[in-house]
Amino acid sequence: MKPTQDLKKEHEAIKLLLKILRKISEKLESGEKVSVKHLDSILEFIRVFADKCHHGKEEGLLFPAMENAGIPRERGPIGVMLREHEEGRNFVKGMREAVTRFKKGDRKAEADIAKNARNYSALLSQHIDKEDNILYPMADERLSEDTQRELEKGFEKIEREAIGPGRHEEFHRILHHLKEVYLERT
């Protein structure tokens, strides 16, 4: 499997999480209850799976390999992706801070959770589309087979070190449970 195929597969899980976040935002905005445990699970998924692992693979390995292959960082697609990663982290920080206030009984925090969740979801949806349809095809075209093999090894190392044994499957179980709760129940 090409490294970009691995990243696209991870995008599928992240896109499912974004759908769940949009549904949670709707619930919060309409005054419905949302489980704090679910919010904590979502923040953990984003922190470890989406950011530490997925973005770690891109920022630590793929993007530098693309730069070495002649694709510019500044004023190029890599720079745009890096800025969007930072923007996403700011929305997640806003969610995390709002969840902390929510746990302390601040009812106004629900609106901040929803706002940051919606903004994060909108940003990442278009970000993923750009990566899947523009950036990754560029990588596939420009990176040698040797470089792609090295990336695959590096991706496996990040999986082991950033997530740890069994966590990947655990995150998918959590995601499946959240899908049942928020997307499959009416």
C-alpha positions as CSV (number, residue, x, y, z in Angstrom):
1,M,0.0,0.0,0.0
2,K,1.3,3.4,-0.9
3,P,1.8,5.8,2.0
4,T,-0.9,8.1,0.6
5,Q,-3.4,5.2,0.6
6,D,-2.7,4.7,4.3
7,L,-3.4,8.4,4.9
8,K,-6.6,8.3,2.8
9,K,-7.7,5.3,4.9
10,E,-7.2,7.3,8.1
11,H,-9.1,10.2,6.5
12,E,-12.1,7.9,6.3
13,A,-12.1,7.5,10.1
14,I,-11.6,11.2,10.6
15,K,-14.4,12.1,8.2
16,L,-16.7,9.8,10.2
17,L,-15.7,11.7,13.4
18,L,-16.5,15.0,11.6
19,K,-20.0,13.8,10.9
20,I,-20.4,12.8,14.5
21,L,-19.1,16.3,15.6
22,R,-21.7,18.0,13.4
23,K,-24.5,15.9,14.9
24,I,-23.2,16.7,18.4
25,S,-23.1,20.4,17.5
26,E,-26.8,20.2,16.4
27,K,-27.7,18.5,19.7
28,L,-25.9,21.1,21.8
29,E,-27.4,24.0,19.9
30,S,-30.9,22.6,20.4
31,G,-30.4,22.1,24.1
32,E,-30.1,18.3,24.1
33,K,-27.8,16.5,26.4
34,V,-24.5,15.2,25.2
35,S,-22.3,12.8,27.2
36,V,-19.2,14.4,28.7
37,K,-17.6,11.0,28.3
38,H,-18.3,11.1,24.6
39,L,-16.8,14.6,24.3
40,D,-13.7,13.4,26.1
41,S,-13.4,10.4,23.8
42,I,-13.7,12.6,20.7
43,L,-11.0,15.0,22.0
44,E,-8.7,12.0,22.7
45,F,-9.4,10.6,19.2
46,I,-8.5,14.0,17.7
47,R,-5.4,14.4,19.9
48,V,-3.9,11.0,19.4
49,F,-5.3,9.5,16.1
50,A,-5.9,12.6,14.0
51,D,-3.1,14.9,15.3
52,K,-0.3,12.9,16.8
53,C,-0.5,10.0,14.4
54,H,-2.0,11.2,11.1
55,H,-0.7,14.7,11.1
56,G,2.5,13.4,12.6
57,K,3.0,11.2,9.5
58,E,2.4,14.1,7.2
59,E,4.4,16.8,9.1
60,G,7.3,14.5,10.1
61,L,7.7,12.4,7.0
62,L,5.5,13.0,4.0
63,F,5.8,16.8,3.7
64,P,9.6,16.7,4.1
65,A,9.9,14.0,1.5
66,M,7.7,16.1,-0.8
67,E,10.0,19.1,-0.2
68,N,13.0,17.0,-1.0
69,A,11.3,16.0,-4.3
70,G,11.0,19.7,-5.2
71,I,7.5,20.6,-4.0
72,P,7.7,24.0,-2.3
73,R,6.7,24.4,1.3
74,E,6.3,28.2,1.3
75,R,3.7,29.6,-1.0
76,G,2.9,26.0,-2.0
77,P,0.4,23.3,-1.0
78,I,2.5,22.0,1.9
79,G,2.5,25.4,3.6
80,V,-1.3,25.6,3.2
81,M,-1.7,22.2,4.8
82,L,0.6,23.1,7.7
83,R,-1.4,26.4,8.3
84,E,-4.6,24.4,8.3
85,H,-3.2,21.9,10.8
86,E,-2.5,24.8,13.1
87,E,-5.9,26.3,12.6
88,G,-7.5,23.0,13.4
89,R,-5.5,22.7,16.6
90,N,-6.8,26.0,17.7
91,F,-10.4,24.9,17.2
92,V,-9.6,21.7,19.2
93,K,-8.1,23.8,21.9
94,G,-11.3,25.9,22.0
95,M,-13.3,22.7,22.2
96,R,-11.1,21.3,25.0
97,E,-11.4,24.5,27.0
98,A,-15.1,24.7,26.5
99,V,-15.5,21.0,27.6
100,T,-13.5,21.8,30.8
101,R,-15.9,24.7,31.5
102,F,-18.9,22.5,30.7
103,K,-17.7,19.9,33.3
104,K,-17.7,22.7,35.9
105,G,-21.3,23.5,35.1
106,D,-20.9,26.4,32.7
107,R,-24.0,26.1,30.5
108,K,-22.7,28.8,28.1
109,A,-19.8,26.4,27.3
110,E,-22.2,24.3,25.2
111,A,-22.3,27.0,22.5
112,D,-18.5,27.2,22.5
113,I,-18.2,23.5,22.1
114,A,-20.6,23.5,19.2
115,K,-19.0,26.5,17.5
116,N,-15.5,25.1,17.7
117,A,-16.7,21.6,16.7
118,R,-18.5,23.0,13.6
119,N,-15.5,25.2,12.6
120,Y,-13.1,22.2,13.0
121,S,-15.4,20.0,11.0
122,A,-15.8,22.5,8.2
123,L,-12.0,23.1,8.1
124,L,-11.0,19.5,8.1
125,S,-13.6,18.5,5.6
126,Q,-12.2,20.8,2.9
127,H,-8.6,20.1,4.1
128,I,-9.1,16.4,3.6
129,D,-10.5,17.0,0.1
130,K,-7.5,19.0,-0.8
131,E,-5.1,16.4,0.5
132,D,-6.9,13.5,-1.2
133,N,-7.4,15.2,-4.5
134,I,-4.4,17.5,-4.9
135,L,-1.6,16.9,-2.5
136,Y,-1.5,13.1,-2.3
137,P,-1.6,12.7,-6.1
138,M,1.4,15.1,-6.3
139,A,3.2,12.9,-3.8
140,D,2.4,9.7,-5.7
141,E,3.7,11.3,-8.9
142,R,6.9,12.8,-7.5
143,L,8.1,10.4,-4.8
144,S,10.3,7.5,-5.9
145,E,9.4,3.9,-5.0
146,D,12.4,3.9,-2.6
147,T,11.1,7.0,-0.8
148,Q,7.6,5.5,-0.6
149,R,9.0,2.4,1.0
150,E,10.9,4.5,3.5
151,L,7.7,6.4,4.2
152,E,5.8,3.2,4.8
153,K,8.4,2.1,7.4
154,G,8.3,5.5,9.0
155,F,4.5,5.4,9.2
156,E,4.6,2.0,10.9
157,K,7.1,3.5,13.5
158,I,4.8,6.4,14.2
159,E,1.9,4.0,14.6
160,R,3.8,2.1,17.2
161,E,5.3,5.1,19.0
162,A,2.5,7.7,18.7
163,I,-0.5,5.4,19.3
164,G,0.9,2.2,20.7
165,P,-0.2,-1.4,20.4
166,G,-4.0,-2.0,20.2
167,R,-4.9,1.7,20.4
168,H,-5.7,2.0,16.6
169,E,-8.3,-0.7,17.0
170,E,-9.6,0.8,20.2
171,F,-10.1,4.2,18.5
172,H,-12.1,2.4,15.7
173,R,-14.3,0.7,18.4
174,I,-14.9,4.1,20.0
175,L,-15.7,5.6,16.6
176,H,-18.1,2.8,15.8
177,H,-19.9,3.3,19.2
178,L,-20.2,7.1,18.7
179,K,-21.5,6.4,15.2
180,E,-24.3,4.1,16.6
181,V,-25.2,6.7,19.3
182,Y,-25.2,9.9,17.1
183,L,-25.7,8.8,13.5
184,E,-27.8,5.6,13.6
185,R,-30.3,6.4,16.3
186,T,-33.1,8.8,15.4
